[in-house]
Amino acid sequence: MLSPSHRPFLLLVAAALAGPAPAAPPNVLFIAVDDLNDWVGCLGGHPQAQTPNIDRLAARGVNFTNAHCQAPICNPSRTCLMTGRLPSTTGVYYLKPLPRDCASTRDLVTLPQHFAANGYWTMAAGKLFHQADGPEFDEHAGGFGGFGPRPKKPLSAGHTHPLWDWGVFPKSDRQMPDAKIAAWATRKLRQDHDQPFFLAVGFHRPHVPLYAPQQWFDKFPLETIELPAVARNDLDDVPEYGRDLSWSRVAPRHRWMVENGQWRRAVQAYLASIAFVDAQVGKVLDALAASDAAENTVVVLWSDHGFHLGTKERWGKRSLWESSTRVVLTIKGPGIRGEQRCDEPVGLIDLYPTLCELCGIEPPAGLEGRSLGPQLADASAARERPALTTFGQNNHAVRTRHWRYIRYADGAEELYDHRGDPGEFHNLAGDAAVAGVIAEHRRWLPTENAPMAPGSAHADARPGSAADIDGPH
C-alpha cells in the first residue's frame, strides 16, 4: 500500500494525464444605452463629449467605429438585435408590435433565452427590449422609474410632446433611475454565481427628457457649447420622400429651436445626459473589475440608434442618415486584444452570433447577422457585406466603409462619400460618375420587404399619416 506521502504526487500525475481542465464558459455583461449617438470620446462625434468610462472600455477591446443600427427607432432596432432578424424579414418597422405580439417574431428564441437554454443565468434591469423585458430573462428587476421623475412644469416650454424637455432636474443622482440600475448591477456583480451569467443592463439616458442633476450641466457651460456642423439649405438635394420620411410629428422643428434660443441649451442637456450615463457605466465596469468574474467576462456596450440635434435640420432619430444610424459598439473579453479600432461596417444584428461564438454556444438557425469574430481577432479583417438600416417598408440605407447609399420606396436615392463629406451635405446620386458605386450598393438591398406586421403603431412614417402616435420612443 502506498503511504500518504505519495498521494500528492499521484494526484499530479493523474492531472497531467487528464490534460488541462476545460475553461469555464465566459460570463457576459451586456450594456445598452438608449438614444446615444456618436457623441462619445472614442468616436469623436462631438469635441466636448466627456465619456471617460466608455472610452476606457473601448481602449481595452475593439472599438467598432462604423457600427450601425438596423432600424433608427427603439422597438425595431432592439427586436432585430434580440431576435437576429432584419426588419425587412419580420415586418417590425415601428414602435409596435412588440416581439411577442407579432406572429413573425412571437416564437423566436431571443438572445437571452438562448443563453438561458445553454446553461446561463440571465439577469436584467432597465431598458433592453423596447418594453416587456421580464419574460425574456430568468431574473428581471423592475420598478426603477423608467425615464425618471419629472418637474411639475416643463423646463423648456413650446415643444410638441411632454418627453421633449431639457434642463437641470432632479437635485440628486440618487433620484435618477439609471443610478439605481447601476447600483443593482453592482450588487449582482458582487454576488457569487454557481453558473455563468448573462447580465443585461439597460440605461435610459440620453433619451429625452434630457434631465440630469446640476453637476453634469456644470461640465458644459452654456456659453462654451459648440453646435454640430450643419449646412444651409442642407435638404435641398434630398428627395422629397426622404425629407418626409424623417419628419417626426412629436420632435421640435429645427427652425423653432433656433428662433427660440433652445438649440444650444438642448445640446448642453444632451452632453450632460451622456456624461451622467457614462458615470453609471463606470460604476458597473468598476464593480466587474473588482469581482471574481473580471478575467472571464465578455463585455459588450451598444446604443440602439443615433440621434439628430440639428443635423439635417432634424431632431430625434427616424432617418436613414448617419446621425440616426451610427451607434456606439465596443467589445472586450478573454482573448480579445485591446486597443483595436475596427472601421469596417458592422450592425447590431451581428451581436447575437458573435456572443454565441465567444461563449462556445451553437447559434440557432435563421440568424441574419454574421459573427464579428474575425474583427475581434484582427480589427482590420474585411467584412463580407455592408451594414443595412431600414425605416419603414422598402426604405433602406446601405453603409460601406466609405459610402452611404439610400433608396426609398418610391425609387428616390441618395449617395454620400464619407471620405470628403462626413456630414452628408452633398447628395451625389444624380452624378453619372458614381453610377458604378450606386449599382454596387444596390445589390445589397434586401430582396424581401415584408409588409408591416399587424398591429403596427404607424401606418406610415410621413406627414399626414398615423405616424408617431405612440410618442418619441
N, C-alpha and C positions, 0 to 999 in steps of 0.2 A: 504493500500500500504506500502511495506517495505521501510524504509528510506535508503538513500545511504550508511549509515554506516553498513548496513547488507550485502551489496553486496560482499565485500571481503570474508566474512565467507561463503556465499553461493557458491562462486566460488571454495573455498577449499573443500567444501562438494561434489560438483559436480565432482571435480578432483579425490577425493578419491573413489567415486562410480564408476567412469570410469576406475580406475586402472592406473597403470603406463603407460606413453606414450611409444609406441614402439621405440626400439632403432633404431637410424639411421643406414642404411647399412654401413659397413666399406668401406673406400677407399682402393685402392691397389697401392702400389709403387713397381714396378716390374723392378728390376735392373739386366741387363745382362752384363757379362764381357767376351770378346772374347779371346779364346785360353788360359784361365787361368787354370793352373794345380793346384796341391795341395800345391804349394809353398806360403801358407799363414800361419800366425802365429797360427790360431785356428786349423789348420790341421797338423802342424808340418812337412810339406813336405820338407822344407829347413831351416836349423838353422839360416840363415842370413836374411830370409824374413822379411820385415818391412811392416806390414799391420794393423796398429792400428785401422783404421776405420772399416774394415771388421771384425776385431776381436771383437770390441765393439758391433757391430750388432749381431754377433754370441753369445756373452755373454748375450744379452738381450732377446734371444729367444731360439730356438732349433737349434743346430749345427749338421747337418747330416754329420757324418764323413765317411760314407760308401755309398756315393751317386755316381751314375754313369750315363753317357750319354747313349742313345740308339743307337747312331752311332758316330764314332770317327772323323767325319768331319762336317763342319758347316751346310750345307744345310739340310742333312737328320736329324741331331740332332735337329735343330730348327723346321723343318717341323713336326717332331714327337711330340715335346713339344706342339707346337701351334695347332695341329690337334688332338692330343690324340691317334694317330695310330702308330703302330710299323712299321719300315722299311720293315720288312718281310711281312706286310699286304699290304702296299702301293706300294712296288717296288721302292721307292725313296731311293736309296742307296748312291748316289754320289752328285756331285755339281749341277747337273741338272738331271731332270727338277725341276723348282720351283713349289711350291704348286699349283698355278693357271694355270700352263702349263701342268698339269698331270691329266688324266682322273680320277685316283683313289682318288685324293685329291681336285680336282677343285671345287666341290660343297660342301665340308665340311665346317661347321661353325667353324672358328678358335676361339681361346681363347678370343682375344679382341672383335671379332664380337659378341660372345655370351654375353659378359658383356655389350656391347652396346645395344643389344636386350633386356637386363634386366635392363635398366634404368641408366646405367653408361655412363659418358662422357669419351671417350677413347682418350688418347694423347700419342704421341711417338716422340722420337728423337734418332738418331743413329741407330745402327745395332741390330734389333730384329729378324726378319726373315733373311734369307741369303741375299736377295735383295727384292726390290719392296714392302717395308713395307707400303707405303702410303695408298693404298685402304683398308687395314685392320683396320685402325683407323679413328675415327671421325676427328682428327686433327693430322697431321704429319708434323714435322718441318724438312726440308732438307737443303742441301747446306752447311753443316759443313765441308766437305772436306774429308770424308772417312778416310783412313789411314793416311792422313795428308801430309804436304809438304815434298818434297824430295830434298836432296842436288843435285848439278849439276853432281857430280860423286859419285859412290858408296863409302861408307866409309870402307867396308871390301871386297876387290877385290878377285875374284876367285870362287865365288859361281855360282850356275846354274840358278838362277831366280832373277829378279830385286827386288822382295819383300824380298828376303833373304839377308837382310843387317842389320847392327847394329852399334851403335855409338852415340856420342853426337850430337844431332840435334833436333829441331832448337834452337835458343837462348832463347826463352821465352815460358812459359806455354801458354800464350795467343795465340800463333800460333798453338797450338795443338787442333784438332777437339774435343777431349774428354773434354777439358776445356770449350769449347764453349757449348757443350752439357750439361755439369754440370750447367753452367750459365743459360741456357734455362730452365732446370728443376727447378732450384732455383726460377726463376721468376714465373713459373707455381704454385709452392707451396706457393708462397706469395699471389697469387690471391684468391679472393673469388669464391667459386663454389656453384651453386644453385642445384647441384645434385652430387651424389657420383662419384668419379673419379677413373679411371684406368690409372695411369701414368707410361708409359714404357720408360726406359732409357737404351740405348744400347751403352756401351763403347767399343772402338776398341782395345785398348792396353790390354794385351801384345801381340796381333797378330803382326807378322812380317810386315814391318820392325821394328826392335827393336830400335826405336829412342826415345829419351827423352832429355830434356834440362840438362845442366851440373849439376844443383843442385841435381838431382836424381842419377846421377852417383857418385857424391861425397859421397853419403851414403855408397857406396860399393867400397872401394879402391881395385884396381885390384889385388894387391899383397896379399890381405887378402881373396880373393874369394875361397870358398870351393866348389869343384866339386861334383856332385851327385855320389853316390856309384854305381860302375859298377863292373862286373866280367870279368876276362879274358876268352875269348872264350865262352862268355855267350850264343851264339846262337848254340853251338854245339849240344845241346839236344832239339833244336826246330825243328819241322818238316819242310822240305823244302818248303811246301806250305805256312806255316806260315811266314818263312823268306821272301818269295817272296811277299806275300800279303802286308806286312808292308813296302815294299821298295818304296819310293817315288822318282819319277824322278826329281822333282824340288828341293828337300831339299839337303843340302850338305851332303856328306858322312862323317861318324864319323872319319874315318882314315884321311881324308883331314883336318878336324877341328883340330885334334891332331897335325898332322905333320906341319901345318901352324900356330900353336900358337893361334888359334882362339877359342878354347873351353872355356877357362877362360873368354875371352872377351865377348863371346855370353852369358854366364851365368850371367856375370855382367850386360849386357844390359837387359836381361830378368828380373832380380831382380829390376833394375832401372825402367823399364817399369811398373812392378807391383806396385812399391812404388808410381809412378806417378798416376796410375789409382786409387789406393787406396785413394789418396788425393782427387780425383774428387768424389769418392763415399762419402767421408767425407763431402764435400760441400753439397751434396744432403741430406744426413742424418741430417746435421745441419739445413738446411732450413726446413725440415719436423718438427724437434723438436721445431723450433721457430714458427710454424704455428698453426692455429686453428685446423688443422686436426691431430695433433700429437697423440692424445689419441685414435683416431678411424681410424687408418690406418694399414692395413696388409702390412708388408714389406717382400719382397722375393728377395734374391740375389742369382744368379746362374751363372755358367760358362757353355759353351756349350760342352766342352770336355777338356781333358788334353793335355799334350804336352811333348814330349821327348826332353831332352837336353843331349844326350849321353847315356841315359839308353837304354838297349837292343841294343846298338850300332846304335841308330836311332836318327833322328832329325825330329821334327814336330809331327803330330798326326798319324792317319791312321793305328792304330794297335788295337789288342784286348787285350793288356796288360794293367796293372794297370796305368802306366804313361799316357796312352792315354785315358782311360775311366773314371778315377776318377775325379769328379768335385766338385767345391765349391757349397754348398747349405745351406742356413740358412733362417729361417722364424721366424718373430716376429709379434706380433699384439695383439689386445684386447683379454684378457682371456688366452693368451699363457704365461705360466710361463717361466721366463728366466733362464739362467744358466743350460740349459739341453743339454746333448750330446747324440745323437742317433747313435748307432753303427750298427743298423740293415741295411741291403741292401735296398736302395731305388733308384728310377730312376727319371729323369726329366719328364718322361711321367706321373708321378703321380701328377704333379703340376696342371694340368687342373682340375681334380676332386677335388683336395684339395682346390683350391681357390674358386671353386663353393660352397663347403661346408662351408668354413669360411665366405662367403658373403651371405649365405642363398639363393643361386641360384640353381635351379634344373639343374643338368648336362645334356647335350644332350646324346641321346642314342649312343652306339657304342664306347665310350671311353674305351681304353685298359689299362689305368693306374688305380691305386687304391688310394683312398684318404689317405693322411698322418695324418688325424685327430686323430687316436688313438695314434700315436707317438707324436703329438703336445700336447696331454693331458698327456701322460706318455711316455717319450723317451725310456723307457725300454720295451715297449709293442712290442711283437714279430710281425714280418711281415709274411704274409701267403706265400709269394713267393720271390724268389731272384730277383736281377737286371739282366737285359738282355741287351747285347750290340751286334749289328750286323754290319758287314762291308762287303758289297757285298752279293750277294745271297748265302744263306746257310753257312755262316761263322758266328759263334756265340760265345760269352763268357757269361758264367753264373757265377754271383758273389753272393756267400752266405756270411754269417758272417765271416767265416774263410777260405773259399776256392775260387779259381778261376779255372773254368773249361772252356777250349776252344775246340771247334770242328770245323774243317774246311770242306769245301765242298768235299774234297777227302777222308774224314773219319779220317784224322790225328787228334791227340788230344794232349792237354797239361793240366796239373793239378798242381796247386801250393797251398801250405799250408801257409797261411799268418801268422799263429801263430809263425812260426820259420823262414819264408822266405818271408818277406815283399817286398824284391827286385825282387822276382820271378826269382831266379837264378837256381832253381833246378826243372826241369820238372819231376813229379812223375808218369806220365801217364802210363809208362811201368812197374810199380811196382804192382805185384799181390796183395800186402797188401792193396791197395787202390781201388780195383775193386768195392767194395760196394759204395765207395764215388762217383766214376765215374758213376755208374749205377743210383744213386740218382740224380745226376746233369743232366744226360742225359734226364731225364723225363721232364725237364723244357725247353728243346729246342722247338722252335715253330714248330707246325705241318704244318703250311703254310709258304712257302717260295716263295713269289710272284716273277715272272720274273722281270727283270729290266724294269722299266717304259720306254715307248717310249720317245726318246729324251734324254736318259741318256748321260751324258758327258763322261762316262767311259765305254768302252766295258769290261774291266777287270782291276783290281787294281794291277796286277802283271807285271813285266818287260816284254817287248816285245809286250805289248798291247797298246791300245789307252789311257792309264791311264794318269791322271794329265794334260790333255790338256787345262784345264781351270785355271791352276795356283793353288797355295797352299792356298786356302781359308778355 
